[in-house]
Amino acid sequence: MTIQEIREYLGRFFDSVELAGNGDVEISGPAKIETAHQGQVSFIANEKYIRFLAVTEASLVIVHRSMCVDEFIDQRSFIKVGDPYSAFVFLLQKFAPPRTIAAKGIAPTAVIGEGVSVGEGVSIGEYAVIGDRCSIGSNVVIGAHTVLFQDVSIGADSILFPHVTCYNGTVVGCRVVMHSGCVIGADGFGFAPQSDGSYVKIPQMGIVEIGDDVEIGANATIDRATLGSTVIGRGAKIDNLVQVAHNCRIGEDTVIAAQAGISGSVTIGRQCMIGGQAGFAGHLELADRINVAAQAGISKSFLQSGISLRGYPAQPMRDQLKHEAMLRNLGAMKEKLDRLESELKKLKEG
């Protein structure tokens, strides 16, 4: 694409796209600002990368519309937009090569059960197993060695990478992406303690429901409900190695980073951001648009929307930072108390 064509393409997503420089230069693909070469496009969305403007070889850099680039205009071209990060993401989508997960059609080694419904344009890879009465929507791609138990439903245009497992009754929406190794619908961790110290397994009779446009990372696990459904709302993004326990409800457009662990019957609102390795006790609730910092421990419900939580146990960020500052000063406070105690002792002796 020429730079001018890139400007026109980004104009589909932004009201204002300003070009500074030569629009006739051809761009072959994207690159990081610090390693880009001539013919490549990069971006700056964080001020700490501004220092690379003087040394990068990129022919095009996407920047915020408020940035002054006059001193670099002789070296390269610039596109100015309100959100350079998102603009670069749209370009990545344009330049990204297609992935081949499974050849068109059903591989000869795939095993298809009885009463399976398969839509048009479906691809099923080698050694995949599709259980009885499954429903697979149009243009679904199912990778090699993926297993769908009985009565699983997969919506149109979804992609299941190799070695995905969906247990009985799982319901998957449209345009869902599941990466390799994720397990959907395994039994929830439910055991009733007995008087002799043993445990009796609680039958897990529910299912998992996944909304449209959800993405689930590699080796993530989402447990089926004891009764009813574990629900992942539309547009949610779940990173690698995340555990979502039975009967949880994850709100629409909520994102959960790697290694977070969410105990049973937790409800997380819409558009929340959960940091890596955050941990949740069971049977609690988060309101909409709550940010949870990495490694935070959520031990109670927070019902005020739009707040940020941090620490263990997690608290609103301002309170937690105050406590953290106090902890940093404990050494000095102890020294001061020791001095006061010594002086008081001398006064008493005198």
Phi and psi in degrees as GROMACS dihedral restraints (atoms count N, CA, C in turn):
[ dihedral_restraints ]
;  ai    aj    ak    al  type     phi  dphi    fc
    3     4     5     6     1   -78.6    20    10
    4     5     6     7     1   164.3    20    10
    6     7     8     9     1   -61.0    20    10
    7     8     9    10     1   -37.4    20    10
    9    10    11    12     1   -64.2    20    10
   10    11    12    13     1   -39.3    20    10
   12    13    14    15     1   -65.6    20    10
   13    14    15    16     1   -35.9    20    10
   15    16    17    18     1   -64.5    20    10
   16    17    18    19     1   -41.9    20    10
   18    19    20    21     1   -59.8    20    10
   19    20    21    22     1   -44.1    20    10
   21    22    23    24     1   -66.0    20    10
   22    23    24    25     1   -37.7    20    10
   24    25    26    27     1   -64.0    20    10
   25    26    27    28     1   -45.7    20    10
   27    28    29    30     1   -67.4    20    10
   28    29    30    31     1   -22.7    20    10
   30    31    32    33     1   -63.2    20    10
   31    32    33    34     1   -15.9    20    10
   33    34    35    36     1   -71.8    20    10
   34    35    36    37     1   -22.2    20    10
   36    37    38    39     1  -111.0    20    10
   37    38    39    40     1   -17.3    20    10
   39    40    41    42     1  -130.2    20    10
   40    41    42    43     1   143.0    20    10
   42    43    44    45     1   -69.0    20    10
   43    44    45    46     1   -34.8    20    10
   45    46    47    48     1  -127.3    20    10
   46    47    48    49     1   118.4    20    10
   48    49    50    51     1  -130.1    20    10
   49    50    51    52     1   108.4    20    10
   51    52    53    54     1  -103.2    20    10
   52    53    54    55     1   131.3    20    10
   54    55    56    57     1  -103.1    20    10
   55    56    57    58     1   128.4    20    10
   57    58    59    60     1  -120.9    20    10
   58    59    60    61     1   110.7    20    10
   60    61    62    63     1   122.5    20    10
   61    62    63    64     1  -162.8    20    10
   63    64    65    66     1   -84.0    20    10
   64    65    66    67     1   120.2    20    10
   66    67    68    69     1   -88.2    20    10
   67    68    69    70     1    -3.1    20    10
   69    70    71    72     1   -89.8    20    10
   70    71    72    73     1    -9.6    20    10
   72    73    74    75     1   -67.4    20    10
   73    74    75    76     1   136.6    20    10
   75    76    77    78     1   -86.9    20    10
   76    77    78    79     1   139.2    20    10
   78    79    80    81     1  -114.0    20    10
   79    80    81    82     1   126.7    20    10
   81    82    83    84     1   -93.0    20    10
   82    83    84    85     1   -19.9    20    10
   84    85    86    87     1   170.0    20    10
   85    86    87    88     1   176.5    20    10
   87    88    89    90     1   -90.2    20    10
   88    89    90    91     1   161.0    20    10
   90    91    92    93     1  -160.6    20    10
   91    92    93    94     1   162.9    20    10
   93    94    95    96     1   -69.8    20    10
   94    95    96    97     1   148.3    20    10
   96    97    98    99     1   -59.7    20    10
   97    98    99   100     1   -34.7    20    10
   99   100   101   102     1   -81.6    20    10
  100   101   102   103     1   -14.8    20    10
  102   103   104   105     1  -122.7    20    10
  103   104   105   106     1     3.3    20    10
  105   106   107   108     1   -66.8    20    10
  106   107   108   109     1   149.2    20    10
  108   109   110   111     1  -117.6    20    10
  109   110   111   112     1   175.5    20    10
  111   112   113   114     1   -59.0    20    10
  112   113   114   115     1   140.6    20    10
  114   115   116   117     1    88.5    20    10
  115   116   117   118     1     2.0    20    10
  117   118   119   120     1  -114.7    20    10
  118   119   120   121     1   160.2    20    10
  120   121   122   123     1  -116.5    20    10
  121   122   123   124     1   140.7    20    10
  123   124   125   126     1  -136.4    20    10
  124   125   126   127     1  -171.0    20    10
  126   127   128   129     1  -152.0    20    10
  127   128   129   130     1   162.1    20    10
  129   130   131   132     1  -132.6    20    10
  130   131   132   133     1   116.2    20    10
  132   133   134   135     1  -120.0    20    10
  133   134   135   136     1    -7.5    20    10
  135   136   137   138     1  -125.5    20    10
  136   137   138   139     1   131.4    20    10
  138   139   140   141     1   -62.3    20    10
  139   140   141   142     1   -21.4    20    10
  141   142   143   144     1   -69.9    20    10
  142   143   144   145     1   -12.6    20    10
  144   145   146   147     1   -96.1    20    10
  145   146   147   148     1    -1.0    20    10
  147   148   149   150     1   -59.7    20    10
  148   149   150   151     1   -30.4    20    10
  150   151   152   153     1   -61.0    20    10
  151   152   153   154     1   -21.3    20    10
  153   154   155   156     1   -80.0    20    10
  154   155   156   157     1   -10.8    20    10
  156   157   158   159     1   -59.7    20    10
  157   158   159   160     1   -32.5    20    10
  159   160   161   162     1   -77.0    20    10
  160   161   162   163     1   -17.5    20    10
  162   163   164   165     1  -122.0    20    10
  163   164   165   166     1   -16.8    20    10
  165   166   167   168     1   -64.7    20    10
  166   167   168   169     1   148.2    20    10
  168   169   170   171     1   -98.5    20    10
  169   170   171   172     1     4.3    20    10
  171   172   173   174     1   -57.0    20    10
  172   173   174   175     1   138.9    20    10
  174   175   176   177     1   -79.4    20    10
  175   176   177   178     1   -22.1    20    10
  177   178   179   180     1  -141.0    20    10
  178   179   180   181     1   133.7    20    10
  180   181   182   183     1  -127.1    20    10
  181   182   183   184     1   130.7    20    10
  183   184   185   186     1   -93.0    20    10
  184   185   186   187     1   125.7    20    10
  186   187   188   189     1  -133.4    20    10
  187   188   189   190     1   170.3    20    10
  189   190   191   192     1   -70.7    20    10
  190   191   192   193     1   147.6    20    10
  192   193   194   195     1   -64.6    20    10
  193   194   195   196     1   -17.7    20    10
  195   196   197   198     1   -84.4    20    10
  196   197   198   199     1    -9.9    20    10
  198   199   200   201     1   -77.3    20    10
  199   200   201   202     1   135.0    20    10
  201   202   203   204     1   -89.3    20    10
  202   203   204   205     1   121.6    20    10
  204   205   206   207     1  -123.0    20    10
  205   206   207   208     1    16.8    20    10
  207   208   209   210     1   -57.3    20    10
  208   209   210   211     1   -37.4    20    10
  210   211   212   213     1   -71.9    20    10
  211   212   213   214     1   -13.3    20    10
  213   214   215   216     1  -109.5    20    10
  214   215   216   217     1     0.8    20    10
  216   217   218   219     1   -65.9    20    10
  217   218   219   220     1   -23.9    20    10
  219   220   221   222     1   -76.8    20    10
  220   221   222   223     1   -17.7    20    10
  222   223   224   225     1   -96.5    20    10
  223   224   225   226     1   -30.4    20    10
  225   226   227   228     1  -161.2    20    10
  226   227   228   229     1   170.1    20    10
  228   229   230   231     1   -98.9    20    10
  229   230   231   232     1   160.8    20    10
  231   232   233   234     1  -135.0    20    10
  232   233   234   235     1   143.5    20    10
  234   235   236   237     1  -115.3    20    10
  235   236   237   238     1   127.2    20    10
  237   238   239   240     1  -107.2    20    10
  238   239   240   241     1   127.0    20    10
  240   241   242   243     1  -139.5    20    10
  241   242   243   244     1   170.5    20    10
  243   244   245   246     1   -75.1    20    10
  244   245   246   247     1   -23.5    20    10
  246   247   248   249     1  -140.1    20    10
  247   248   249   250     1    84.8    20    10
  249   250   251   252     1   -62.6    20    10
  250   251   252   253     1   -30.9    20    10
  252   253   254   255     1   -62.8    20    10
  253   254   255   256     1   -50.0    20    10
  255   256   257   258     1   -65.4    20    10
  256   257   258   259     1   -37.4    20    10
  258   259   260   261     1   -59.7    20    10
  259   260   261   262     1   -41.2    20    10
  261   262   263   264     1   -68.5    20    10
  262   263   264   265     1   -34.8    20    10
  264   265   266   267     1   -61.9    20    10
  265   266   267   268     1   -43.4    20    10
  267   268   269   270     1   -62.1    20    10
  268   269   270   271     1   -35.6    20    10
  270   271   272   273     1   -69.0    20    10
  271   272   273   274     1   -39.0    20    10
  273   274   275   276     1   -58.9    20    10
  274   275   276   277     1   -40.7    20    10
  276   277   278   279     1   -61.7    20    10
  277   278   279   280     1   -35.9    20    10
  279   280   281   282     1   -70.5    20    10
  280   281   282   283     1   -40.1    20    10
  282   283   284   285     1   -90.0    20    10
  283   284   285   286     1   -16.9    20    10
  285   286   287   288     1   -63.5    20    10
  286   287   288   289     1   129.9    20    10
  288   289   290   291     1   -72.0    20    10
  289   290   291   292     1   147.2    20    10
  291   292   293   294     1   -67.5    20    10
  292   293   294   295     1   145.0    20    10
  294   295   296   297     1   -94.0    20    10
  295   296   297   298     1   136.6    20    10
  297   298   299   300     1   -99.7    20    10
  298   299   300   301     1   106.0    20    10
  300   301   302   303     1   -96.9    20    10
  301   302   303   304     1   -39.9    20    10
  303   304   305   306     1  -153.1    20    10
  304   305   306   307     1   143.7    20    10
  306   307   308   309     1   -66.7    20    10
  307   308   309   310     1   155.0    20    10
  309   310   311   312     1   -58.5    20    10
  310   311   312   313     1   141.4    20    10
  312   313   314   315     1    91.4    20    10
  313   314   315   316     1  -171.7    20    10
  315   316   317   318     1  -103.5    20    10
  316   317   318   319     1   123.2    20    10
  318   319   320   321     1   -63.9    20    10
  319   320   321   322     1   146.4    20    10
  321   322   323   324     1   -63.3    20    10
  322   323   324   325     1   -23.3    20    10
  324   325   326   327     1   -90.1    20    10
  325   326   327   328     1    -5.7    20    10
  327   328   329   330     1   -68.5    20    10
  328   329   330   331     1   147.4    20    10
  330   331   332   333     1  -111.0    20    10
  331   332   333   334     1   119.7    20    10
  333   334   335   336     1  -115.0    20    10
  334   335   336   337     1   124.0    20    10
  336   337   338   339     1   -76.0    20    10
  337   338   339   340     1  -172.3    20    10
  339   340   341   342     1   -84.1    20    10
  340   341   342   343     1   145.9    20    10
  342   343   344   345     1    68.9    20    10
  343   344   345   346     1    25.0    20    10
  345   346   347   348     1   -83.8    20    10
  346   347   348   349     1   134.7    20    10
  348   349   350   351     1  -103.7    20    10
  349   350   351   352     1   123.4    20    10
  351   352   353   354     1  -122.5    20    10
  352   353   354   355     1   123.0    20    10
  354   355   356   357     1   -77.6    20    10
  355   356   357   358     1  -178.2    20    10
  357   358   359   360     1   -73.2    20    10
  358   359   360   361     1   146.7    20    10
  360   361   362   363     1    71.4    20    10
  361   362   363   364     1    18.5    20    10
  363   364   365   366     1   -78.4    20    10
  364   365   366   367     1   142.3    20    10
  366   367   368   369     1  -119.6    20    10
  367   368   369   370     1   127.9    20    10
  369   370   371   372     1  -127.4    20    10
  370   371   372   373     1   120.3    20    10
  372   373   374   375     1   -79.8    20    10
  373   374   375   376     1   177.4    20    10
  375   376   377   378     1   -59.4    20    10
  376   377   378   379     1   135.6    20    10
  378   379   380   381     1    63.3    20    10
  379   380   381   382     1    15.4    20    10
  381   382   383   384     1   -69.4    20    10
  382   383   384   385     1   151.7    20    10
  384   385   386   387     1  -125.1    20    10
  385   386   387   388     1   121.8    20    10
  387   388   389   390     1  -114.8    20    10
  388   389   390   391     1   116.0    20    10
  390   391   392   393     1   -73.5    20    10
  391   392   393   394     1   171.3    20    10
  393   394   395   396     1   -58.9    20    10
  394   395   396   397     1   143.0    20    10
  396   397   398   399     1    63.8    20    10
  397   398   399   400     1    19.3    20    10
  399   400   401   402     1   -72.3    20    10
  400   401   402   403     1   153.7    20    10
  402   403   404   405     1  -123.4    20    10
  403   404   405   406     1   122.5    20    10
  405   406   407   408     1  -120.8    20    10
  406   407   408   409     1   118.9    20    10
  408   409   410   411     1   -73.4    20    10
  409   410   411   412     1   174.6    20    10
  411   412   413   414     1   -66.2    20    10
  412   413   414   415     1   144.1    20    10
  414   415   416   417     1    63.2    20    10
  415   416   417   418     1    19.7    20    10
  417   418   419   420     1   -73.3    20    10
  418   419   420   421     1   142.1    20    10
  420   421   422   423     1  -116.9    20    10
  421   422   423   424     1   123.7    20    10
  423   424   425   426     1  -119.6    20    10
  424   425   426   427     1   118.0    20    10
  426   427   428   429     1   -74.6    20    10
  427   428   429   430     1   169.5    20    10
  429   430   431   432     1   -59.5    20    10
  430   431   432   433     1   143.6    20    10
  432   433   434   435     1    66.0    20    10
  433   434   435   436     1    11.5    20    10
  435   436   437   438     1   -75.1    20    10
  436   437   438   439     1   143.5    20    10
  438   439   440   441     1  -124.5    20    10
  439   440   441   442     1   124.3    20    10
  441   442   443   444     1  -111.2    20    10
  442   443   444   445     1   119.1    20    10
  444   445   446   447     1   -69.9    20    10
  445   446   447   448     1  -172.6    20    10
  447   448   449   450     1   -66.5    20    10
  448   449   450   451     1   147.9    20    10
  450   451   452   453     1    63.8    20    10
  451   452   453   454     1    28.2    20    10
  453   454   455   456     1   -85.1    20    10
  454   455   456   457     1   142.0    20    10
  456   457   458   459     1  -120.5    20    10
  457   458   459   460     1   126.4    20    10
  459   460   461   462     1  -118.9    20    10
  460   461   462   463     1   123.0    20    10
  462   463   464   465     1   -75.8    20    10
  463   464   465   466     1   165.6    20    10
  465   466   467   468     1   -58.2    20    10
  466   467   468   469     1   145.7    20    10
  468   469   470   471     1    66.5    20    10
  469   470   471   472     1    16.6    20    10
  471   472   473   474     1   -82.9    20    10
  472   473   474   475     1   155.8    20    10
  474   475   476   477     1  -128.0    20    10
  475   476   477   478     1   123.4    20    10
  477   478   479   480     1  -114.5    20    10
  478   479   480   481     1   112.1    20    10
  480   481   482   483     1   -70.8    20    10
  481   482   483   484     1   167.8    20    10
  483   484   485   486     1   -55.4    20    10
  484   485   486   487     1   145.9    20    10
  486   487   488   489     1    68.6    20    10
  487   488   489   490     1    27.8    20    10
  489   490   491   492     1   -83.3    20    10
  490   491   492   493     1   144.6    20    10
  492   493   494   495     1  -128.0    20    10
  493   494   495   496     1   125.1    20    10
  495   496   497   498     1  -119.1    20    10
  496   497   498   499     1   119.0    20    10
  498   499   500   501     1   -75.4    20    10
  499   500   501   502     1   175.3    20    10
  501   502   503   504     1   -50.0    20    10
  502   503   504   505     1   134.2    20    10
  504   505   506   507     1    78.3    20    10
  505   506   507   508     1     1.8    20    10
  507   508   509   510     1   -60.8    20    10
  508   509   510   511     1   135.9    20    10
  510   511   512   513     1  -114.5    20    10
  511   512   513   514     1   119.6    20    10
  513   514   515   516     1  -118.4    20    10
  514   515   516   517     1   132.3    20    10
  516   517   518   519     1   -76.8    20    10
  517   518   519   520     1  -163.3    20    10
  519   520   521   522     1   -88.8    20    10
  520   521   522   523     1   149.4    20    10
  522   523   524   525     1    59.6    20    10
  523   524   525   526     1    31.5    20    10
  525   526   527   528     1   -86.9    20    10
  526   527   528   529     1   141.2    20    10
  528   529   530   531     1  -117.2    20    10
  529   530   531   532     1   126.0    20    10
  531   532   533   534     1  -121.7    20    10
  532   533   534   535     1   123.0    20    10
  534   535   536   537     1   -87.7    20    10
  535   536   537   538     1   166.8    20    10
  537   538   539   540     1   -55.8    20    10
  538   539   540   541     1   138.7    20    10
  540   541   542   543     1    84.9    20    10
  541   542   543   544     1    -5.8    20    10
  543   544   545   546     1   -73.4    20    10
  544   545   546   547     1   146.5    20    10
  546   547   548   549     1  -123.1    20    10
  547   548   549   550     1   119.3    20    10
  549   550   551   552     1  -113.9    20    10
  550   551   552   553     1   120.5    20    10
  552   553   554   555     1    95.5    20    10
  553   554   555   556     1    13.5    20    10
  555   556   557   558     1   -64.8    20    10
  556   557   558   559     1   162.8    20    10
  558   559   560   561     1   -60.8    20    10
  559   560   561   562     1   139.3    20    10
  561   562   563   564     1   -66.9    20    10
  562   563   564   565     1   158.4    20    10
  564   565   566   567     1   -84.5    20    10
  565   566   567   568     1    79.5    20    10
  567   568   569   570     1  -124.0    20    10
  568   569   570   571     1   115.1    20    10
  570   571   572   573     1  -141.7    20    10
  571   572   573   574     1   130.6    20    10
  573   574   575   576     1   -91.2    20    10
  574   575   576   577     1   120.7    20    10
  576   577   578   579     1   -69.2    20    10
  577   578   579   580     1   141.1    20    10
  579   580   581   582     1  -109.1    20    10
  580   581   582   583     1   164.5    20    10
  582   583   584   585     1   -63.5    20    10
  583   584   585   586     1   -25.1    20    10
  585   586   587   588     1   -88.7    20    10
  586   587   588   589     1     6.9    20    10
  588   589   590   591     1    91.1    20    10
  589   590   591   592     1    -4.4    20    10
  591   592   593   594     1   -86.8    20    10
  592   593   594   595     1   177.9    20    10
  594   595   596   597     1  -131.3    20    10
  595   596   597   598     1   142.1    20    10
  597   598   599   600     1  -110.9    20    10
  598   599   600   601     1   127.8    20    10
  600   601   602   603     1   -66.8    20    10
  601   602   603   604     1   133.5    20    10
  603   604   605   606     1   -88.5    20    10
  604   605   606   607     1   120.0    20    10
  606   607   608   609     1   -56.8    20    10
  607   608   609   610     1   133.4    20    10
  609   610   611   612     1  -100.6    20    10
  610   611   612   613     1    97.7    20    10
  612   613   614   615     1  -101.7    20    10
  613   614   615   616     1    -1.5    20    10
  615   616   617   618     1   -88.1    20    10
  616   617   618   619     1  -163.5    20    10
  618   619   620   621     1  -137.4    20    10
  619   620   621   622     1  -178.6    20    10
  621   622   623   624     1  -116.2    20    10
  622   623   624   625     1   134.3    20    10
  624   625   626   627     1  -117.6    20    10
  625   626   627   628     1   125.5    20    10
  627   628   629   630     1  -117.8    20    10
  628   629   630   631     1   125.4    20    10
  630   631   632   633     1   -77.3    20    10
  631   632   633   634     1   178.0    20    10
  633   634   635   636     1   -64.3    20    10
  634   635   636   637     1   150.2    20    10
  636   637   638   639     1    62.7    20    10
  637   638   639   640     1    26.2    20    10
  639   640   641   642     1   -86.6    20    10
  640   641   642   643     1   145.9    20    10
  642   643   644   645     1  -125.5    20    10
  643   644   645   646     1   132.5    20    10
  645   646   647   648     1  -123.6    20    10
  646   647   648   649     1   126.0    20    10
  648   649   650   651     1   -77.5    20    10
  649   650   651   652     1   173.8    20    10
  651   652   653   654     1   -62.1    20    10
  652   653   654   655     1   136.4    20    10
  654   655   656   657     1    60.6    20    10
  655   656   657   658     1    20.8    20    10
  657   658   659   660     1   -77.7    20    10
  658   659   660   661     1   153.0    20    10
  660   661   662   663     1  -131.2    20    10
  661   662   663   664     1   132.7    20    10
  663   664   665   666     1  -127.6    20    10
  664   665   666   667     1   115.1    20    10
  666   667   668   669     1   -84.4    20    10
  667   668   669   670     1   147.8    20    10
  669   670   671   672     1   -69.7    20    10
  670   671   672   673     1   158.8    20    10
  672   673   674   675     1   -76.5    20    10
  673   674   675   676     1   153.1    20    10
  675   676   677   678     1   -63.2    20    10
  676   677   678   679     1   -50.4    20    10
  678   679   680   681     1  -137.1    20    10
  679   680   681   682     1   146.2    20    10
  681   682   683   684     1    81.2    20    10
  682   683   684   685     1  -135.9    20    10
  684   685   686   687     1  -137.9    20    10
  685   686   687   688     1   141.4    20    10
  687   688   689   690     1   -85.0    20    10
  688   689   690   691     1   129.4    20    10
  690   691   692   693     1  -122.2    20    10
  691   692   693   694     1   127.9    20    10
  693   694   695   696     1  -110.5    20    10
  694   695   696   697     1   114.2    20    10
  696   697   698   699     1   -72.0    20    10
  697   698   699   700     1   162.0    20    10
  699   700   701   702     1   -52.5    20    10
  700   701   702   703     1   134.4    20    10
  702   703   704   705     1    78.3    20    10
  703   704   705   706     1     1.6    20    10
  705   706   707   708     1   -67.3    20    10
  706   707   708   709     1   148.2    20    10
  708   709   710   711     1  -124.9    20    10
  709   710   711   712     1   119.7    20    10
  711   712   713   714     1  -117.7    20    10
  712   713   714   715     1   123.2    20    10
  714   715   716   717     1   -77.7    20    10
  715   716   717   718     1   177.3    20    10
  717   718   719   720     1   -59.5    20    10
  718   719   720   721     1   147.1    20    10
  720   721   722   723     1    60.5    20    10
  721   722   723   724     1    32.5    20    10
  723   724   725   726     1   -95.4    20    10
  724   725   726   727     1   139.7    20    10
  726   727   728   729     1  -110.8    20    10
  727   728   729   730     1   121.4    20    10
  729   730   731   732     1  -116.1    20    10
  730   731   732   733     1   116.5    20    10
  732   733   734   735     1   -83.9    20    10
  733   734   735   736     1   179.6    20    10
  735   736   737   738     1   -63.7    20    10
  736   737   738   739     1   144.1    20    10
  738   739   740   741     1    65.0    20    10
  739   740   741   742     1    15.8    20    10
  741   742   743   744     1   -73.8    20    10
  742   743   744   745     1   156.8    20    10
  744   745   746   747     1  -131.8    20    10
  745   746   747   748     1   115.8    20    10
  747   748   749   750     1  -104.1    20    10
  748   749   750   751     1   125.1    20    10
  750   751   752   753     1   -72.5    20    10
  751   752   753   754     1   167.4    20    10
  753   754   755   756     1   -61.3    20    10
  754   755   756   757     1   137.7    20    10
  756   757   758   759     1    61.8    20    10
  757   758   759   760     1    22.0    20    10
  759   760   761   762     1   -84.6    20    10
  760   761   762   763     1   141.0    20    10
  762   763   764   765     1  -117.4    20    10
  763   764   765   766     1   137.8    20    10
  765   766   767   768     1  -128.8    20    10
  766   767   768   769     1   119.0    20    10
  768   769   770   771     1   -82.0    20    10
  769   770   771   772     1   169.7    20    10
  771   772   773   774     1   -57.2    20    10
  772   773   774   775     1   144.6    20    10
  774   775   776   777     1    68.9    20    10
  775   776   777   778     1    11.7    20    10
  777   778   779   780     1   -69.6    20    10
  778   779   780   781     1   146.0    20    10
  780   781   782   783     1  -126.1    20    10
  781   782   783   784     1   122.7    20    10
  783   784   785   786     1  -119.0    20    10
  784   785   786   787     1   114.7    20    10
  786   787   788   789     1   -72.1    20    10
  787   788   789   790     1   173.2    20    10
  789   790   791   792     1   -63.5    20    10
  790   791   792   793     1   148.0    20    10
  792   793   794   795     1    61.4    20    10
  793   794   795   796     1    30.9    20    10
  795   796   797   798     1   -90.6    20    10
  796   797   798   799     1   137.9    20    10
  798   799   800   801     1  -114.3    20    10
  799   800   801   802     1   121.9    20    10
  801   802   803   804     1  -114.4    20    10
  802   803   804   805     1   131.7    20    10
  804   805   806   807     1   -73.1    20    10
  805   806   807   808     1  -170.5    20    10
  807   808   809   810     1   -78.1    20    10
  808   809   810   811     1   146.8    20    10
  810   811   812   813     1    55.5    20    10
  811   812   813   814     1    34.8    20    10
  813   814   815   816     1   -85.5    20    10
  814   815   816   817     1   158.1    20    10
  816   817   818   819     1  -126.0    20    10
  817   818   819   820     1   116.1    20    10
  819   820   821   822     1  -109.1    20    10
  820   821   822   823     1   119.9    20    10
  822   823   824   825     1   -75.3    20    10
  823   824   825   826     1   165.3    20    10
  825   826   827   828     1   -60.7    20    10
  826   827   828   829     1   141.3    20    10
  828   829   830   831     1    63.3    20    10
  829   830   831   832     1    15.3    20    10
  831   832   833   834     1   -68.2    20    10
  832   833   834   835     1   145.7    20    10
  834   835   836   837     1  -124.7    20    10
  835   836   837   838     1   141.9    20    10
  837   838   839   840     1  -122.5    20    10
  838   839   840   841     1   128.1    20    10
  840   841   842   843     1   -70.0    20    10
  841   842   843   844     1   164.4    20    10
  843   844   845   846     1   -80.2    20    10
  844   845   846   847     1   162.2    20    10
  846   847   848   849     1    59.6    20    10
  847   848   849   850     1    42.6    20    10
  849   850   851   852     1  -128.1    20    10
  850   851   852   853     1   175.0    20    10
  852   853   854   855     1  -138.8    20    10
  853   854   855   856     1   139.2    20    10
  855   856   857   858     1  -114.2    20    10
  856   857   858   859     1   137.9    20    10
  858   859   860   861     1   -74.0    20    10
  859   860   861   862     1  -179.7    20    10
  861   862   863   864     1   -69.3    20    10
  862   863   864   865     1   152.1    20    10
  864   865   866   867     1    57.9    20    10
  865   866   867   868     1    36.4    20    10
  867   868   869   870     1   -94.6    20    10
  868   869   870   871     1   135.2    20    10
  870   871   872   873     1  -101.9    20    10
  871   872   873   874     1   129.1    20    10
  873   874   875   876     1  -114.8    20    10
  874   875   876   877     1   121.3    20    10
  876   877   878   879     1   -70.1    20    10
  877   878   879   880     1   159.5    20    10
  879   880   881   882     1   -57.9    20    10
  880   881   882   883     1   140.6    20    10
  882   883   884   885     1    64.1    20    10
  883   884   885   886     1    14.2    20    10
  885   886   887   888     1   -70.5    20    10
  886   887   888   889     1   150.7    20    10
  888   889   890   891     1  -114.1    20    10
  889   890   891   892     1   109.6    20    10
  891   892   893   894     1   -91.3    20    10
  892   893   894   895     1   109.8    20    10
  894   895   896   897     1  -109.9    20    10
  895   896   897   898     1    -5.1    20    10
  897   898   899   900     1  -150.5    20    10
  898   899   900   901     1   169.6    20    10
  900   901   902   903     1   -75.6    20    10
  901   902   903   904     1   148.1    20    10
  903   904   905   906     1  -129.1    20    10
  904   905   906   907     1   114.0    20    10
  906   907   908   909     1  -107.7    20    10
  907   908   909   910     1     5.7    20    10
  909   910   911   912     1   -94.2    20    10
  910   911   912   913     1   118.3    20    10
  912   913   914   915     1   -71.0    20    10
  913   914   915   916     1   153.5    20    10
  915   916   917   918     1    80.3    20    10
  916   917   918   919     1     8.1    20    10
  918   919   920   921     1   -92.8    20    10
  919   920   921   922     1   166.4    20    10
  921   922   923   924     1  -114.7    20    10
  922   923   924   925     1   136.4    20    10
  924   925   926   927     1  -117.5    20    10
  925   926   927   928     1   145.8    20    10
  927   928   929   930     1  -154.0    20    10
  928   929   930   931     1   150.2    20    10
  930   931   932   933     1    93.1    20    10
  931   932   933   934     1   179.0    20    10
  933   934   935   936     1  -138.6    20    10
  934   935   936   937     1   114.0    20    10
  936   937   938   939     1   -67.6    20    10
  937   938   939   940     1   150.3    20    10
  939   940   941   942     1   -66.7    20    10
  940   941   942   943     1   142.5    20    10
  942   943   944   945     1  -138.0    20    10
  943   944   945   946     1   164.3    20    10
  945   946   947   948     1   -52.5    20    10
  946   947   948   949     1   141.1    20    10
  948   949   950   951     1   -57.4    20    10
  949   950   951   952     1   -40.2    20    10
  951   952   953   954     1   -62.0    20    10
  952   953   954   955     1   -43.4    20    10
  954   955   956   957     1   -65.2    20    10
  955   956   957   958     1   -42.2    20    10
  957   958   959   960     1   -66.3    20    10
  958   959   960   961     1   -37.7    20    10
  960   961   962   963     1   -66.1    20    10
  961   962   963   964     1   -36.7    20    10
  963   964   965   966     1   -61.6    20    10
  964   965   966   967     1   -45.4    20    10
  966   967   968   969     1   -65.0    20    10
  967   968   969   970     1   -38.5    20    10
  969   970   971   972     1   -64.1    20    10
  970   971   972   973     1   -39.4    20    10
  972   973   974   975     1   -64.7    20    10
  973   974   975   976     1   -39.1    20    10
  975   976   977   978     1   -62.9    20    10
  976   977   978   979     1   -41.9    20    10
  978   979   980   981     1   -62.5    20    10
  979   980   981   982     1   -39.2    20    10
  981   982   983   984     1   -62.8    20    10
  982   983   984   985     1   -27.8    20    10
  984   985   986   987     1   -95.4    20    10
  985   986   987   988     1     5.6    20    10
  987   988   989   990     1   -60.9    20    10
  988   989   990   991     1   -39.0    20    10
  990   991   992   993     1   -60.2    20    10
  991   992   993   994     1   -47.3    20    10
  993   994   995   996     1   -66.1    20    10
  994   995   996   997     1   -37.6    20    10
  996   997   998   999     1   -64.2    20    10
  997   998   999  1000     1   -39.5    20    10
  999  1000  1001  1002     1   -65.2    20    10
 1000  1001  1002  1003     1   -43.0    20    10
 1002  1003  1004  1005     1   -60.0    20    10
 1003  1004  1005  1006     1   -41.3    20    10
 1005  1006  1007  1008     1   -64.7    20    10
 1006  1007  1008  1009     1   -42.6    20    10
 1008  1009  1010  1011     1   -64.3    20    10
 1009  1010  1011  1012     1   -39.4    20    10
 1011  1012  1013  1014     1   -61.8    20    10
 1012  1013  1014  1015     1   -41.7    20    10
 1014  1015  1016  1017     1   -64.3    20    10
 1015  1016  1017  1018     1   -45.0    20    10
 1017  1018  1019  1020     1   -62.6    20    10
 1018  1019  1020  1021     1   -39.8    20    10
 1020  1021  1022  1023     1   -64.3    20    10
 1021  1022  1023  1024     1   -40.9    20    10
 1023  1024  1025  1026     1   -65.1    20    10
 1024  1025  1026  1027     1   -43.5    20    10
 1026  1027  1028  1029     1   -65.1    20    10
 1027  1028  1029  1030     1   -39.5    20    10
 1029  1030  1031  1032     1   -63.5    20    10
 1030  1031  1032  1033     1   -40.0    20    10
 1032  1033  1034  1035     1   -64.1    20    10
 1033  1034  1035  1036     1   -40.6    20    10
 1035  1036  1037  1038     1   -64.2    20    10
 1036  1037  1038  1039     1   -39.8    20    10
 1038  1039  1040  1041     1   -64.0    20    10
 1039  1040  1041  1042     1   -40.2    20    10
 1041  1042  1043  1044     1   -65.8    20    10
 1042  1043  1044  1045     1   -42.4    20    10
 1044  1045  1046  1047     1   -65.4    20    10
 1045  1046  1047  1048     1   -35.7    20    10
